[in-house]
């Protein structure tokens, strides 16, 4: 959230156990995790120093943040994630087209029909997100490159987070899925060629991302705690330099 800056030193161990109301073994375990995530650095003689997580931390740190229910990551962070959405979808589409068989085609269309049914019945965003992730998983099963496969797996919490938030915004998502189904059927029945399919699918994704981006601009931009785990000790930040 920016309260602690790169270069700030955390309070001594004893002070931290009192602030956080945890024992030393729990604190040390947590600090080891943060060191491994490259969020803090441990130097003999100078204690624990805050690092610039944007310069040092990996995707595992981001995915762990998304698992904290008390933390709202803010729209600025989500907009950054959206920047790679079209390229990510393109990668999945490429994998899917190269390895489509009759069974996979039928499964893909059936899942789209299920999404349409869910949208018409007012299903919750989590159920709709689950169907989208299922479709992505089916497409990614075609990845032969172990790096792509590992990267896809690592981004699972981010994909879950984005898809559920997308379906929470409302809007005319039914039309989007119906258009996706019509486009897919036209391609599968050879009503349109691969190049036209790709171009129209890119436009469909671009329109959905733009709508999502407009929705996000009205949300709080910066990360914030919805419920503070440190509400009894708000002096945590003021102690960081002591």
N, C-alpha and C positions, 0 to 999 in steps of 0.2 A: 504493500500500500504506500510505500515511500516514507514511512515514519522513521525507519532506520536506513541510513545512507551507506553506500559503499565506503569502507574505511572505518566506520563506527566500531567501537569495541563493545562487546556484550558485557554485562555485569559479571563479577566473579561467580564461581559455581555456587557458593553458599547463598549469595544474594538471590540468584536465580531460583534455587530450590524454594526459598521463602516466597518470592514473588509468584511463582507458578504453583505453589503448594504441591510439589511432587518430591519424591525422594531422590537421592543422588544417582542411584542406578538407573532410574527412569530418565532423569535428565541427561545422563551420559549417553544412554542409548539414542535419545532424540538428537543430541548434538552430533553423534557419529553419522546419523542419517543425513543431517543437513550438510555435514562436511562431504559426505559421499555425493550429494546432489550438487556440490560446488556452490552452495548458498552462503556458507561461512567457511572460514579458514582457521585452522588451529596452528599457532606458532608458539614454540616453547619460549616462555618468558614474557610473552605479550598477550596470552589468552586467546579468545575467540574474536575474530574480526569479520565483519559483514563484507561479503563480496557483491559485485554487480551481477545479479543473477542473469540479466540480459546478455552479459558478455561471457558468462561462465557456465550457467546451468543448462542441462540437457532437457529432452522432452519428458524424461521421467519426473522431473520436478513439476512441470506444468500439469501432467496427468494426475499427480498426487494432490495438487491444489484443487483440481476439479472434484475431487472426492470429499472435500470439506463442505458439509452442508451449510455451515454458518458463514461461508465466504461467498460473496457475489463478486465475480471476477471483473465486472464492468464491461460496458459496450466497446471501449477502445480495444481491449484484448480480443474480444470476439470478432471485431472488424478485421483485426490482423489475421486471425485464423481464416476468415472468409477469403482473404486474398488468394489462397492456394486452392480454394474449392473448385474452380473450373478445371484447373490442371489435374486435380485429383480425380474428378469425374471422368475426364478424358482418358486417364490411365485405366480406369475401370472399364470404360466403354471399349477401349482397344483390346483389353484382355478378354472381355466378354465376346466381342465379335469374332476374334480369332478362334475361339473354342466353343462356339455355339453349336449344340446338337439339338435334335428334336426335343429331347427331354428337358433340356435347359430352357429352350424357348417356351415350352408349355409352362414350366415353373415360373418363369419371369412374368408371363402374361397373367397367370393365375394370381401371383402376388400383387400385381397392379390392380386386378379386379377386387382383391381383398382390401386393398387400400381405399379404393373407391367406395366399397361397402362401408368401411370404417368411417370415412369422412361423411357419408350420408347419414350415418346413425349417430354421429357426434361422439365417437370414441375419444378416449383421453390421449393427450400428446405422447405419452409413453408407449402406448400400443402402436401408434402410427410410426414412431421412431424405430420401434423394434422391427417392423416390417421393412423399413428402409435399410436398416443395418443388415437384415437377412439378405436383401437383394445385393448389397455391397459385398457381403461375405461370399455369396455364390459366384459373383464376378471375380473376386480376388482369388478364389480357389484355383484359377487358371494361371496365377503368377508362377513362373518357373524360376525366377531370380530370387535367391534367398534373401538378398538385401531388400528388395521390394516387399517380400513377404514379412520380414521382420519389421520394416517401417510401418506397414499396414497394421500389424498387430499392436505396435507401440502407440499408434494413434487412436486405438479403440475408445478410450474414455473421452477424447476430444470429439470424435464422431458422435458418440452417444449424447454428449452435452449439446452439441450444435443441433442435432436432429430434433431432440426434444424441445429445445428452445424455438426452433423453426415452427414446429407444429403448435406451439403455444401462442404464437402471435396472431392467429386467426387469418382472415383474408380469404381469397378465393383459391384455396389450394386444391379443391375438387377439380376445377377447370384444368389446372396444371397437370394433375395425374391423368385425367381423361385425355388430354392432348398427348401426353407421353405414351399412353396405351395406343391411341390411334396412329401415332408416328411409328411405334414399334411394330404394330400389325402391318402397316404399309411396307415396312422394310422386310419383315419376315415373309410376306406374300409376294415379294419382289415388285411391289407397286412403285417403289422408289429405290434408287441405287444407294450404294454405301456412302458416296460422297455427299449426296443430298441429305441422307439420314444424319450424317455427322454434323453438317452445317445447321440443320434445323434443330438437332438436339442441343448443340452449343447455344443456340439462341434461346431455347427453352430454359436451359440451366441459367443463362445470363439474366433472363427476366426474373427468375425465381430469386437469384442472389441479390439483384437490385431491389426487389421488394423487401427482402429480409434486411438489407442494409438500411433502407429507409426506416424500417421499424426500429432498428437498433439505435439510430441517431436520437431517438426520443428517450432512451433509457439512460440512467446514470453512467457516466463515462469511466470513472475511476473505480478501482477495487475498493470494497468496503466490507466490514464485518456486519452481518445481519444480527448476530448475537455475539457479544464479545466474551471469549473465554477468560479475559483478564479484567472483567468488570469490577472486581474487588480491589484490583491493583493497577489503576490507570497510570501509576508512575513508572511503569515498565520502560517506556520510551525515554523518560527523563533520566533514567539511570544508566542509559547505554554508554555514556561518555565518562561515567564516574569510576 
